[in-house]
């Protein structure tokens, strides 16, 4: 299990090593934007501030988006504890 901190609200929940970030949030009752849950709509796009994730299939992100830390929560599987945000700034 990995701990996830959702900033700037400070909401915390856990995700198993075999769940996506989105599924862990929804299972914990955390409201998390989503629509298609397959990485096509970008509703669940969030910024990875700390930690590591992996994907079964690499999502469609530009190099700039990757460098800025954007991830698809519906496809991202945690490999460590995470800090994520829906905002562009990481000044927490």
Buried (B, 14 or more C-beta within 10 A) or exposed (E): EBBBBBBEEEBEBBBEEEBBBBBBBBEBEBEBBBEEBEBEBBBBBBBBBBBEBEEEEEBEBEEEBEEEBBBBBBBBBBEEBBBBBBEEEBEE
